[in-house]
């Protein structure tokens, strides 16, 4: 959960939803996100809500975390009153979820099933740092109901990993993919980052080739974003490292798209490539398609039928509220119909399936036509009633989206 949320309005102590959202419960697919805020070390580029201390005081610790999360799940079940399930997707993110024992992750998943019911074909993902998993843990997670693992590879080049403050040893992510396959995981994803100071085109190609050779069916590739307040931002500000260059980032994206497509992985969202429809991350698709989800854990965000809220950020404050049987929600905002339409356009435009032209205002349709004329959106798709970004358009996705939502 990056950055600071807006102020919002006060969250009721029982976490109840406003009537307009409560009346629409069950209208959209439902998923659950579980934020695990613990890490061994804090990467220099990361501004997520994570903590390196195993014990954070006031009942917040790795050992107690699963019981706290289960407490919030029980609160959620009361608020939703059986009207939101079954759960289509579950995603354990962080932080580093696999710092917790497999038994704790499985216990939280079992609580989700008990409180809401898991769909028969539910997708259950956990993120993992390659250094925190082994054959046994992966086998336990698979037998405990997990179907998908997303490994934070980031790079295969040691000097790039050093700048990012990543600590896994060379070859470890590839070994983890092999272990996950042996454990029976049907879906395995690798995350990569491009544009790290000091990274060359050759370094990036090496990372892509190593990732592909490992045999995942999904790869996410994100450009490095320098977040204020991080160690990496401070190093760049001091002049110790150069800032990422936009032209270089664009070139790296094109290299990725070409290499991944040649290997049979095709983009379905601007930063995500999959071998086929079954390999696409359904949990992220739930976000992108305007679905509903409950975010469990400190700093986690939720969305139900146009109401969005976020939990208190510090684990100790979170533990205090859960132990008092009070909602951990810090604040919320109720989106207007116009805001919901704008968000839907923003998200759909990033997808390979595109955004229906009918969703756009007249000004937005005119801007979409200009994007077609500029080669940023597909002419054939536009004639068919869809705004679909071309490869150059993906490089300028934010600008295209601003134009068509203006």
Secondary structure, DSSP 8 states (H G I E B T S, - for coil): --S-----EE--TT----HHHHHTTTSS-EEEEEEE-B-SS--TT--SS-B--SB-STT-BHHHHHHHHHHHHHHHHHHHTT-S-SEEEEEEEES-GGGS-HHHHHHHHHHHHHHH-EEEEEEEEEEE-GGG--HHHHHHHHHTT--EEEEEEE-S-HHHHHHHT----TTHHHHHHHHHHHHT-SEEEEEEEE--TT--HHHHHHHHHHHHHHT-SEEEEEE----TTSHHHHHHHHTSS----HHHHHHHHHHHHHHHHHTT-EEEETTEEESSGGGS-HHHHHHHTT-EEEEESTT-EEEETTEEEEE-SSHHHHHHHHHTT---EEEEEE--HHHHHHHHHHHHHTBTT-EEGGGS-HHHHHHHHHHHHTTSB-HHHHHTTEE-B-HHHHHTHHHHHHHHT-
